[in-house]
Amino acid sequence: MNAFSLLQTTVCWWVEVSLSAPQHTYHLGPFKSREEAKRSRGAHVDTLFHQETRDIVALIKQR
């Protein structure tokens, strides 16, 4: 079983980060746990906050 087929059969956690300016959506993951995704979310939002971005929305989703 390769990594791609493993991801298809396993439910994983993802971080979806949306910006209004510039308009863009990032999908970060997969993560093994919600806690791991939460830690990653904070680092990415902090990086974007210090750039010229507006209206950062970061959601943790399970797929």
Backbone torsions as a table, in degrees:
resi	resn	phi	psi	omega
1	MET	NA	126.0	179.0
2	ASN	-88.7	173.0	-176.7
3	ALA	-62.1	-36.5	-178.8
4	PHE	-64.8	-45.6	-179.8
5	SER	-68.9	-30.6	176.3
6	LEU	-64.4	-42.2	178.9
7	LEU	-66.5	-29.8	179.5
8	GLN	-71.0	-29.0	-176.4
9	THR	-99.4	-10.5	-177.1
10	THR	-108.8	136.0	175.1
11	VAL	-79.5	128.1	-177.0
12	CYS	-123.0	165.3	176.6
13	TRP	-101.8	139.9	-179.2
14	TRP	-131.7	153.4	172.8
15	VAL	-112.0	126.4	176.7
16	GLU	-110.6	116.2	-179.0
17	VAL	-112.1	119.5	-180.0
18	SER	-113.6	141.1	177.6
19	LEU	-122.6	147.3	175.7
20	SER	-94.2	-27.6	178.5
21	ALA	-147.1	111.1	-3.8
22	PRO	-70.7	150.1	-177.7
23	GLN	-71.9	114.0	-177.4
24	HIS	-162.7	151.9	174.8
25	THR	-128.9	130.5	177.3
26	TYR	-108.1	142.2	172.6
27	HIS	-118.8	116.4	-176.3
28	LEU	-112.0	133.6	178.9
29	GLY	145.8	-169.6	4.8
30	PRO	-82.5	154.7	176.3
31	PHE	-118.1	151.5	-177.2
32	LYS	-77.5	-26.7	-177.1
33	SER	-141.3	162.0	177.0
34	ARG	-63.2	-38.8	-179.5
35	GLU	-63.1	-41.4	178.0
36	GLU	-63.5	-41.2	178.0
37	ALA	-64.7	-40.1	179.3
38	LYS	-62.9	-41.5	178.5
39	ARG	-63.4	-42.5	179.8
40	SER	-66.6	-40.0	179.8
41	ARG	-56.2	-46.1	-178.6
42	GLY	-60.1	-43.0	-179.5
43	ALA	-65.4	-42.6	-178.5
44	HIS	-70.1	-41.0	179.0
45	VAL	-65.2	-40.2	178.7
46	ASP	-61.2	-43.0	178.0
47	THR	-61.8	-46.6	-179.5
48	LEU	-67.1	-33.6	-179.1
49	PHE	-61.3	-35.0	-178.0
50	HIS	-83.8	-2.9	173.8
51	GLN	-99.7	178.6	-179.5
52	GLU	-85.2	74.8	178.9
53	THR	-122.4	160.4	177.5
54	ARG	-135.6	151.7	173.8
55	ASP	52.8	66.4	178.2
56	ILE	-83.8	124.5	175.3
57	VAL	-123.4	121.5	-179.0
58	ALA	-122.0	118.3	-179.0
59	LEU	-115.8	144.2	174.2
60	ILE	-101.4	127.0	-176.4
61	LYS	-127.7	150.8	177.1
62	GLN	-113.6	129.4	178.4
63	ARG	-132.7	NA	NA
